[in-house]
Amino acid sequence: MVMDNGQPLSVRGKLFEGKVVSAKNKNTVVIRRENPLYITKTKRYARSTSTIHAYKSASLEVKEGDTVVAAECRPIAKSVAFVVVEVRS
């Protein structure tokens, strides 16, 4: 993966899939990730969500509502430590 300024960006760690909530910024998207959380007392699953900021390359066309795959990378900004690798829909 290469950033817009030409520097290489190594991808390491976790991969996850999520839905784009906001794509207003030029290089950053906000992704909502859903995790099923098992509650042993009621023996059911609850829905747990988390929002993650991810870097988006200029070559990717990402809009709100798309499902994307993000990968962990080095910290790019204060709250950005993931990069969008693939757009699924």
Backbone hydrogen bonds in HBPLUS format (Angstrom, degrees):
<---DONOR---> <-ACCEPTOR-->    atom                        ^
c    i                          cat <-CA-CA->   ^        H-A-AA   ^      H-
h    n   atom  resd res      DA  || num        DHA   H-A  angle D-A-AA Bond
n    s   type  num  typ     dist DA aas  dist angle  dist       angle   num
A0009-LEU N   A0001-MET O   2.85 MM   8  5.38 163.7  1.87 160.3 154.7     1
A0003-MET N   A0007-GLN O   2.95 MM   4  5.52 169.5  1.96 167.6 164.1     2
A0006-GLY N   A0003-MET O   3.14 MM   3  5.47 162.8  2.17 113.0 116.3     3
A0012-ARG N   A0072-GLU O   2.88 MM  60  5.55 163.0  1.91 152.1 156.9     4
A0072-GLU N   A0014-LYS O   3.00 MM  58  5.54 142.8  2.14 155.9 166.3     5
A0016-PHE N   A0070-ALA O   2.97 MM  54  5.55 157.0  2.02 156.1 162.7     6
A0070-ALA N   A0016-PHE O   2.90 MM  54  5.55 163.8  1.92 165.0 169.2     7
A0018-GLY N   A0068-VAL O   3.05 MM  50  5.69 159.1  2.09 157.9 164.4     8
A0068-VAL N   A0018-GLY O   2.93 MM  50  5.69 159.4  1.97 162.1 168.3     9
A0019-LYS N   A0032-ARG O   3.05 MM  13  5.34 161.1  2.08 151.3 149.2    10
A0032-ARG N   A0019-LYS O   2.81 MM  13  5.34 169.8  1.82 157.5 157.5    11
A0020-VAL N   A0066-ASP O   2.90 MM  46  5.51 164.6  1.93 162.5 167.7    12
A0065-GLY N   A0020-VAL O   3.00 MM  45  5.26 169.0  2.01 138.5 142.1    13
A0021-VAL N   A0030-VAL O   2.77 MM   9  5.56 166.5  1.79 158.0 162.6    14
A0030-VAL N   A0022-SER O   2.91 MM   8  5.11 161.7  1.95 150.9 155.1    15
A0056-LYS N   A0027-ASN O   2.63 MM  29  5.01 160.6  1.67 146.1 144.7    16
A0029-VAL N   A0054-ALA O   2.89 MM  25  5.43 161.6  1.93 158.2 164.4    17
A0054-ALA N   A0029-VAL O   2.90 MM  25  5.43 164.6  1.92 161.3 165.3    18
A0031-ILE N   A0052-ILE O   2.77 MM  21  5.17 175.7  1.77 157.7 159.0    19
A0052-ILE N   A0031-ILE O   2.79 MM  21  5.17 158.5  1.84 151.2 158.7    20
A0033-ARG N   A0050-SER O   2.82 MM  17  5.33 170.8  1.83 162.7 165.8    21
A0050-SER N   A0033-ARG O   2.94 MM  17  5.33 146.1  2.06 145.6 156.4    22
A0035-ASN N   A0048-SER O   2.61 MM  13  5.05 172.4  1.61 164.8 167.3    23
A0048-SER N   A0035-ASN O   2.95 MM  13  5.05 152.8  2.03 145.5 153.0    24
A0037-LEU N   A0046-ALA O   2.80 MM   9  5.05 170.4  1.81 157.3 159.3    25
A0046-ALA N   A0037-LEU O   2.74 MM   9  5.05 164.2  1.77 143.9 149.1    26
A0039-ILE N   A0044-ARG O   2.86 MM   5  5.61 176.7  1.86 177.2 177.7    27
A0043-LYS N   A0039-ILE O   2.85 MM   4  5.60 123.6  2.18 139.3 155.9    28
A0055-TYR N   A0082-PHE O   2.84 MM  27  6.21 164.5  1.86 143.9 142.0    29
A0084-VAL N   A0055-TYR O   2.91 MM  29  6.12 165.5  1.93 176.1 171.2    30
A0060-LEU N   A0057-SER O   3.24 MM   3  5.69 159.7  2.28 110.9 116.6    31
A0066-ASP N   A0063-LYS O   3.26 MM   3  6.00 159.4  2.30 141.3 142.4    32
A0088-ARG N   A0067-THR O   2.74 MM  21  5.39 156.1  1.80 158.1 165.5    33
A0069-VAL N   A0086-GLU O   2.84 MM  17  5.11 160.4  1.87 149.5 152.5    34
A0085-VAL N   A0069-VAL O   2.81 MM  16  5.67 164.6  1.83 157.1 162.4    35
A0086-GLU N   A0069-VAL O   3.37 MM  17  5.11 161.2  2.40 135.1 138.2    36
A0071-ALA N   A0083-VAL O   2.87 MM  12  5.43 160.0  1.91 153.1 157.1    37
A0083-VAL N   A0071-ALA O   2.87 MM  12  5.43 153.0  1.95 151.9 161.0    38
A0073-CYS N   A0081-ALA O   3.04 MM   8  5.58 166.0  2.06 145.1 142.0    39
A0076-ILE N   A0080-VAL O   2.86 MM   4  5.53 159.6  1.90 156.2 163.1    40
A0077-ALA N   A0080-VAL O   3.37 MM   3  4.95 165.3  2.39 131.9 134.0    41
